C-alpha cells in the first residue's frame, strides 16, 4: 500500500501501482464509513467503466458520507445537489448571467461541473429536471444556449433514492434507469457495525471533517487512467461473451418480467465484469466475475409483472434464479 500522504501528481501510470492504490481505498474510506465494502467496490468499478451509480437506501445509512469519503481518498472534486420539486435544470447545468460591467452574458457553471456529483434524492424532482442530467451522463457535456461545454474527467453521477417513500416522488423512467451502470443497495448496518458507528461518534468523530478523521488521498486521476487502460486489455473469451448474452436474453423470456435487459445492459455487464476481474488481480474474465456483477448491473434494467410483485418476487430473486439455470461455460 502506498503512503496515504503521497502526492499522485507525479504518478507515471503504472497498472500495478494503480491496482494497489485502488485496493487501498477500502481501508481509507473505512476511517469514515463503517462497512459498505460492496458499495465502495461498485463505485470504483463505475469509475473504471466511466459509468454512473444509483444508490438506494433508507435515510441515515451514510450514502452522502460514502461519496464524500471516496472523493477525498481519490483527490477528486465533489458537489452535492439536493433534488426538490422546485429544482430547475439550470440549477444543475448552469446558466448565462448578464454582466453589467461588460454588457455581455457569461456562463456560470452549475454543480454538474465536478468529478463526483451526488444527486441526492433524485426521484424527488420532476422529469424535466431529472432529464437535465441525461446529456451530462451520456455525452459528458452540457449544452447551454447551443454551446456544448465538456465536463471534467473523471465524471461520475452518484444518485440516491429512498426505497420506502413514494409520496411526492417522481420515479425514474426505464430509459433513464438504463443509463446508470450500477444500482447499489445500501443496507442497514449489522448490530456490531452500528455499535462501531456510535462508538466513533462518542469519541468525537465529525462526519463533516474527513481530514480530522484521517482520510487521506491514496489514489488520483492518473491512477484511474492507468487502471482504465489496463482494464481495456483484460481478455474476454468468446465463451464469456456468449454467457453474458445468454443471461440477458433469459431475462427477456422470464415469465416474471415485462421488461428484460437491453443490449446496452449486456454491454454494461461485460464492462463491469471486466473491471472486477482486473481489480481482483486477473487479466482475463471468468464466469464468477459475471455472476458477481450481475445483480448490481442488471437489477434496475428489468421490470416485474404486477402479479409477480404481489407474490413477493423481486428483481434480485429473478436474476439469481436465472443465473442458476443459464449454462456456465467451462
C-alpha positions, 0 to 999 in steps of 0.5 A: 500500500502506498503512503496515504500522504503521497502526492499522485501528481507525479504518478507515471501510470503504472497498472500495478501501482494503480491496482494497489492504490485502488485496493487501498481505498477500502481501508481509507474510506473505512476511517469514515464509513463503517462497512459498505465494502460492496458499495465502495467496490461498485463505485470504483468499478463505475469509475473504471467503466466511466459509468454512473451509480444509483444508490438506494437506501433508507435515510441515515445509512451514510450514502452522502458520507460514502461519496464524500469519503471516496472523493477525498481518498481519490483527490477528486472534486465533489458537489452535492445537489439536493433534488426538490420539486422546485429544482430547475435544470439550470440549477444543475447545468448552469446558466448565462448571467448578464454582466453589467460591467461588460454588457455581455452574458457569461456562463456560470457553471452549475454543480454538474461541473465536478468529478463526483456529483451526488444527486441526492434524492433524485426521484424527488424532482420532476422529469424535466429536471431529472432529464437535465442530467441525461446529456451530462451522463451520456455525452459528458457535456452540457449544452447551454444556449447551443454551446456544448461545454465538456465536463471534467474527467473523471465524471461520475453521477452518484444518485440516491433514492429512498426505497420506502417513500413514494409520496411526492416522488417522481420515479425514474423512467426505464430509459433513464434507469438504463443509463446508470451502470450500477444500482447499489443497495445500501443496507442497514448496518449489522448490530456490531457495525452500528455499535462501531458507528456510535462508538466513533461518534462518542469519541468525537468523530465529525462526519463533516471533517474527513481530514480530522478523521484521517482520510487521506488521498491514496489514489488520483486521476492518473491512477484511474487512467492507468487502471482504465487502460489496463482494464481495456486489455483484460481478455474476454473469451468468446465463451464469456461473451456468449454467457453474458448474452445468454443471461440477458436474453433469459431475462427477456423470456422470464415469465416474471418480467415485462421488461428484460435487459437491453443490449446496452445492459449486456454491454454494461455487464461485460464492462463491469465484469471486466473491471472486477476481474482486473481489480481482483488481480486477473487479466482475463474474465471468468464466469464468477466475475459475471455472476458477481456483477450481475445483480448490481448491473442488471437489477434496475434494467428489468421490470416485474409483472404486477402479479409477480410483485404481489407474490413477493418476487423481486428483481434480485430473486429473478436474476439469481434464479436465472443465473442458476439455470443459464449454462456456465461455460467451462 
